[in-house]
């Protein structure tokens, strides 16, 4: 549809623009690398395992949405080929950029300064090339935020649309405007996001961002956990369709993925798990109602 096509074009442009500063820091930044900045590596005061667990959910936020390419499948050309390739290649490319960029920033900025930095990539560019580079990276961050907002707005309408088409959500969410946009789903999703933000009005900007980040990651992790178990159950139930080697690989990957999601959920913290549980349970009445209507 026109809505998905336009959103996809905007996403492509913003992705290219935001990759440039990240790629520069990830490559040229390594030339200014100082290995001494990696000590002390853990400044939290906690054990290494506890520190890694606490940051597990935060780290996963960078990859959140890797499954989103499957949502607008009906609007994608050759989805059985395009979506798997886009998901795998996009995730691998992002991982390379993130890892190289993180290593470069940690090697450029001393740990004490990095711990208090609100814009590590901009500070790294500023320390190497001057203030103009810091502003350029900040501009890239603004473009990245706009691109992320564009993508998530698209999904906030496409997810209810896909569920409604499966008769698991009210039919009104499945209606499209003349331009192929699920307006009702977009409006309802935006209202719900606004309500969640207002619930945290007493917190400062960083605390609000962290809360939304962890809550969003938690809700995705729950879906990941169910997906891994579904993959495991389907593989065992239909094991005659798989070779022994492929079946073993699928089982191992599914179990490891499930354990990882449980570990990341634990790292989100008790408060986030509490709010995430309430958020998930709020959808139960809608599900029961739709099951009753479809019976």
C-alpha positions as CSV (number, residue, x, y, z in Angstrom):
1,X,0.0,0.0,0.0
2,X,0.9,3.7,-0.3
3,X,1.3,4.0,3.5
4,X,3.8,1.2,3.8
5,X,5.7,2.3,0.6
6,X,6.1,5.8,1.9
7,X,7.2,4.7,5.3
8,X,9.6,2.3,3.8
9,X,11.2,5.0,1.7
10,X,11.6,7.3,4.7
11,X,13.1,4.5,6.7
12,X,15.6,3.8,3.9
13,X,16.7,7.4,3.7
14,X,17.0,7.9,7.5
15,X,18.9,4.6,7.9
16,X,21.5,5.6,5.3
17,X,21.9,9.0,6.9
18,X,22.3,7.6,10.4
19,X,24.8,4.9,9.4
20,X,27.3,7.4,8.1
21,X,28.4,8.9,11.5
22,X,28.2,5.4,13.2
23,X,30.4,3.9,10.5
24,X,32.9,6.7,10.8
25,X,33.2,6.3,14.6
26,X,33.3,2.5,14.2
27,X,36.2,2.6,11.7
28,X,38.2,5.8,12.0
29,X,37.6,5.9,15.7
30,X,39.7,2.7,16.1
31,X,42.8,4.7,15.0
32,X,42.5,6.7,18.3
33,X,42.0,3.6,20.4
34,X,43.7,3.5,23.9
35,X,43.7,0.1,25.6
36,X,44.2,1.7,29.0
37,X,40.7,3.1,28.9
38,X,39.3,-0.5,29.3
39,X,40.4,-0.5,33.0
40,X,38.5,-0.7,35.2
41,X,36.1,-2.5,33.0
42,X,33.3,-2.9,35.6
43,X,32.6,0.3,37.6
44,X,29.2,-0.7,38.9
45,X,30.4,-2.2,42.2
46,X,28.6,-5.4,41.4
47,X,30.0,-8.7,40.3
48,X,30.7,-9.0,36.6
49,X,27.8,-11.5,36.1
50,X,25.3,-9.1,37.9
51,X,26.5,-6.1,35.9
52,X,26.1,-8.0,32.6
53,X,22.7,-9.3,33.7
54,X,21.5,-5.8,34.6
55,X,22.6,-4.5,31.1
56,X,21.3,-7.5,29.2
57,X,17.8,-6.0,28.6
58,X,19.3,-2.6,27.8
59,X,21.6,-4.0,25.2
60,X,18.8,-6.0,23.6
61,X,16.9,-2.7,23.0
62,X,19.3,-2.0,20.2
63,X,18.1,-5.1,18.4
64,X,14.5,-4.8,19.3
65,X,12.2,-5.2,16.3
66,X,14.4,-7.6,14.4
67,X,11.2,-9.7,13.8
68,X,9.2,-6.7,12.6
69,X,9.9,-7.4,8.9
70,X,7.4,-10.2,9.1
71,X,4.5,-7.9,10.1
72,X,3.8,-6.1,6.8
73,X,4.4,-9.3,4.9
74,X,1.4,-8.8,2.7
75,X,2.9,-5.6,1.3
76,X,6.3,-7.1,0.6
77,X,7.3,-8.5,-2.8
78,X,8.4,-12.2,-2.6
79,X,8.1,-12.2,1.3
80,X,9.3,-15.8,1.7
81,X,12.7,-14.8,0.3
82,X,12.9,-11.1,1.1
83,X,11.9,-11.2,4.8
84,X,14.3,-13.9,6.0
85,X,17.2,-12.3,4.1
86,X,16.4,-8.8,5.4
87,X,16.1,-10.0,8.9
88,X,19.3,-12.0,9.0
89,X,21.5,-9.6,7.0
90,X,20.1,-6.5,8.8
91,X,20.7,-8.0,12.2
92,X,24.3,-9.1,11.3
93,X,25.1,-5.7,9.8
94,X,23.7,-3.9,12.9
95,X,25.7,-6.1,15.2
96,X,28.9,-5.3,13.4
97,X,28.3,-1.6,13.6
98,X,27.2,-1.7,17.2
99,X,30.1,-3.8,18.4
100,X,32.8,-1.9,16.5
101,X,31.3,1.4,17.6
102,X,31.0,0.4,21.2
103,X,34.6,-0.8,21.3
104,X,35.8,2.4,19.6
105,X,34.0,4.7,22.0
106,X,35.2,2.7,25.1
107,X,38.8,3.0,23.7
108,X,38.5,6.8,23.1
109,X,36.8,8.0,26.3
110,X,38.2,7.3,29.7
111,X,35.8,5.1,31.8
112,X,35.1,7.8,34.4
113,X,34.0,10.2,31.7
114,X,32.2,7.6,29.8
115,X,30.1,6.6,32.8
116,X,28.8,10.2,33.1
117,X,28.4,10.8,29.4
118,X,24.9,11.4,28.0
119,X,26.0,11.2,24.4
120,X,29.1,8.9,24.1
121,X,29.4,8.8,20.3
122,X,29.1,12.6,20.1
123,X,31.7,13.0,22.9
124,X,34.0,10.6,21.2
125,X,33.8,12.5,17.9
126,X,34.2,15.8,19.7
127,X,37.4,14.6,21.5
128,X,38.9,13.5,18.2
129,X,37.9,16.0,15.6
130,X,36.5,18.9,17.5
131,X,33.1,20.3,18.3
132,X,31.9,20.3,14.7
133,X,32.2,16.5,14.6
134,X,30.2,16.2,17.9
135,X,27.4,18.3,16.4
136,X,27.5,16.1,13.2
137,X,27.1,12.9,15.3
138,X,24.3,14.6,17.3
139,X,22.6,15.4,14.1
140,X,22.9,11.7,13.1
141,X,21.3,10.8,16.4
142,X,18.4,13.1,15.7
143,X,18.0,11.5,12.3
144,X,18.2,8.1,13.8
145,X,15.5,9.0,16.3
146,X,13.2,10.2,13.5
147,X,13.8,7.1,11.5
148,X,13.1,4.9,14.6
149,X,9.9,6.9,15.2
150,X,8.8,6.4,11.6
151,X,9.3,2.7,11.8
152,X,7.6,2.2,15.2
153,X,4.6,4.4,14.1
154,X,4.3,2.1,11.0
155,X,4.3,-1.0,13.3
156,X,1.9,0.5,15.8
157,X,-0.7,0.4,13.1
158,X,0.4,-2.7,11.2
159,X,0.5,-5.0,14.3
160,X,-3.2,-4.4,15.2
161,X,-4.0,-4.7,11.5
162,X,-2.4,-8.1,11.2
163,X,-4.1,-9.3,14.4
164,X,-7.5,-8.0,13.2
165,X,-7.1,-9.9,9.9
166,X,-6.6,-13.1,11.9
167,X,-9.9,-12.4,13.7
168,X,-8.1,-11.9,17.1
169,X,-8.8,-8.2,17.3
170,X,-11.8,-6.0,16.7
171,X,-12.5,-5.6,12.9
172,X,-12.2,-1.8,13.1
173,X,-8.4,-2.2,13.5
174,X,-8.3,-4.0,10.2
175,X,-9.9,-1.1,8.2
176,X,-7.7,0.9,5.9
177,X,-8.0,4.5,4.8
178,X,-8.1,5.5,1.1
179,X,-4.3,5.7,1.2
180,X,-4.0,2.2,2.7
181,X,-3.3,3.4,6.3
182,X,-4.8,1.7,9.4
183,X,-5.8,5.0,11.0
184,X,-7.8,3.6,13.9
185,X,-4.9,1.4,15.0
186,X,-2.5,4.3,14.8
187,X,-4.7,6.6,16.9
188,X,-5.4,4.0,19.6
189,X,-1.7,3.0,19.8
190,X,-0.7,6.6,20.1
191,X,-3.2,7.3,22.9
192,X,-1.9,4.2,24.8
193,X,1.7,5.3,24.5
194,X,0.7,8.8,25.7
195,X,-1.0,7.3,28.8
196,X,2.1,5.2,29.6
197,X,4.3,8.3,29.3
198,X,1.9,10.3,31.6
199,X,2.2,7.6,34.2
200,X,5.9,8.5,34.6
201,X,5.6,12.3,34.7
202,X,7.3,12.5,38.0
203,X,10.5,11.0,36.6
204,X,13.2,12.9,34.8
205,X,13.8,12.4,31.1
206,X,16.5,9.7,31.5
207,X,14.4,7.8,33.9
208,X,11.4,8.0,31.6
209,X,13.4,6.8,28.7
210,X,14.9,3.9,30.7
211,X,11.4,2.9,31.9
212,X,9.9,2.8,28.4
213,X,13.0,1.1,27.0
214,X,12.9,-1.7,29.5
215,X,9.1,-2.1,29.3
216,X,9.2,-2.3,25.5
217,X,12.1,-4.8,25.7
218,X,10.3,-6.9,28.2
219,X,7.1,-7.2,26.2
220,X,9.1,-8.3,23.2
221,X,11.1,-10.8,25.3
222,X,7.9,-12.5,26.3
223,X,7.0,-13.0,22.7
224,X,10.5,-14.2,21.9
225,X,10.2,-16.8,24.8
226,X,6.9,-18.1,23.5
227,X,8.2,-18.2,19.9
228,X,11.3,-20.3,20.9
229,X,9.0,-22.8,22.8
230,X,6.7,-22.9,19.8
231,X,9.6,-23.7,17.5
232,X,10.8,-26.4,19.8
233,X,7.3,-28.0,20.1
234,X,6.7,-27.9,16.3
235,X,10.1,-29.4,15.6
236,X,9.5,-32.3,18.0
237,X,5.9,-32.8,16.9
238,X,6.9,-32.9,13.2
239,X,10.3,-34.4,13.6
240,X,9.8,-36.8,10.7
241,X,10.1,-33.7,8.4
242,X,13.6,-33.0,9.6
243,X,16.9,-34.8,9.4
244,X,18.5,-35.8,12.7
245,X,21.2,-33.1,12.4
246,X,18.7,-30.3,11.6
247,X,16.4,-31.4,14.4
248,X,19.2,-31.4,16.9
249,X,20.3,-27.9,15.8
250,X,16.8,-26.6,16.1
251,X,16.3,-28.0,19.6
252,X,19.7,-26.6,20.8
253,X,19.0,-23.1,19.3
254,X,15.5,-23.0,20.7
255,X,16.6,-24.0,24.2
256,X,19.5,-21.5,24.2
257,X,17.2,-18.8,22.9
258,X,14.7,-19.5,25.6
259,X,17.3,-19.4,28.4
260,X,18.6,-16.1,27.0
261,X,15.2,-14.5,27.0
262,X,14.6,-15.6,30.6
263,X,18.0,-14.2,31.6
264,X,17.3,-10.9,29.9
265,X,13.8,-10.7,31.6
266,X,15.5,-11.2,35.0
267,X,17.9,-8.3,34.1
268,X,15.0,-5.9,33.4
269,X,14.2,-5.7,37.1
270,X,11.3,-6.3,39.4
271,X,9.4,-3.1,38.7
272,X,9.5,-3.6,35.0
273,X,8.4,-7.2,35.2
274,X,5.5,-6.0,37.4
275,X,4.3,-3.4,34.9
276,X,4.9,-5.7,32.0
277,X,2.7,-8.4,33.6
278,X,-0.1,-5.9,34.0
279,X,0.3,-4.7,30.4
280,X,0.1,-8.3,29.1
281,X,-2.9,-9.1,31.2
282,X,-4.7,-6.1,30.0
283,X,-5.1,-7.8,26.6
284,X,-6.7,-10.9,28.1
285,X,-10.3,-9.5,28.2
286,X,-10.0,-8.5,24.5
287,X,-8.8,-12.0,23.6
288,X,-11.6,-13.6,25.6
289,X,-14.2,-11.3,24.0
290,X,-12.9,-12.0,20.5
291,X,-13.0,-15.8,21.1
292,X,-16.6,-15.5,22.3
293,X,-17.6,-13.5,19.2
294,X,-15.9,-16.0,16.9
295,X,-17.3,-19.0,18.6
